[in-house]
């Protein structure tokens, strides 16, 4: 198991400077965050960009949804669907988040705008609330 601490942005990182496409991705992420907060309402804590410090460094999941009951959700937001996201969530973020929130069951998912329109599990962000522990889901949301 890891030793994990929650924290602020590491001081060793340079100041953010984004190109046009990266800004579009950040804006999409913020829109998804606002919609999650609006739709989930009471009983859910939605955390954006929480830094996790561990033995080997640090990382930053896009969104954590911490419910009063049910699995904690670790969400990654992308403009275009990425196939590697499930592995990244399961192998990197979920073990670290599990150490930061011991005893909490977890699920994970990807929110994306562009991608294979025949494959998404849902187009509604409330879909993530139906995920069972250790389940992965995808939502194509615009």
Residue pairs with C-beta under 8 A, 6 or more apart in sequence:
1 99
2 54
2 55
2 95
2 96
2 99
3 54
3 55
3 99
4 52
4 53
4 54
4 96
4 97
4 99
4 100
5 52
5 53
5 54
5 100
6 50
6 51
6 52
6 53
6 100
7 51
7 52
7 53
7 58
8 51
9 51
10 51
10 53
10 58
18 26
21 79
24 79
25 77
25 78
25 79
28 77
28 79
28 113
29 48
29 62
29 63
29 77
30 48
32 63
32 77
32 111
32 125
32 141
33 46
33 48
33 63
33 77
35 125
35 141
36 46
36 63
36 65
36 75
36 125
37 46
39 125
39 126
40 46
40 65
40 126
40 129
43 67
43 68
43 69
44 65
44 66
44 67
44 68
45 65
45 66
45 67
46 63
46 64
46 65
46 66
47 63
47 64
47 65
47 66
48 62
48 63
49 60
49 61
49 62
49 63
50 60
50 61
50 64
51 58
51 59
51 60
52 58
52 59
52 60
52 61
52 93
52 96
52 97
52 100
54 96
54 99
59 92
59 93
59 96
61 74
61 75
61 76
61 89
61 93
61 97
62 75
62 76
62 77
63 73
63 74
63 75
63 76
63 77
64 72
64 73
64 74
64 75
64 97
65 72
65 73
65 75
65 128
66 72
66 101
66 104
67 73
67 129
70 105
70 129
71 104
71 105
71 106
71 107
71 131
71 132
71 133
71 135
72 97
72 101
72 104
72 105
72 106
72 107
73 106
73 107
73 108
73 109
73 128
73 131
74 89
74 93
74 94
74 97
74 106
74 107
74 108
74 109
75 108
75 109
75 110
75 111
75 128
76 85
76 88
76 89
76 93
76 108
76 109
76 110
76 111
77 110
77 111
77 112
78 85
78 110
78 111
78 112
78 113
79 112
79 113
79 114
80 112
80 113
80 114
80 115
81 110
81 112
81 114
81 115
81 116
81 119
81 138
81 140
82 110
82 112
85 110
86 108
86 110
86 136
89 108
89 109
89 110
89 136
90 108
90 136
93 108
94 106
94 108
97 106
98 104
98 106
105 133
105 134
106 133
106 134
107 128
107 131
107 132
107 133
107 134
107 135
107 136
107 137
108 135
108 136
108 137
109 128
109 131
109 136
109 137
109 138
109 139
110 136
110 137
110 138
110 139
111 125
111 138
111 139
111 141
112 138
112 139
112 140
112 141
113 140
113 141
113 142
115 140
117 140
119 138
120 138
120 139
120 140
121 127
121 137
121 138
121 139
122 137
122 138
122 139
122 140
123 139
123 140
123 141
124 139
124 141
125 139
125 141
127 137
127 139
128 137
128 139
131 137
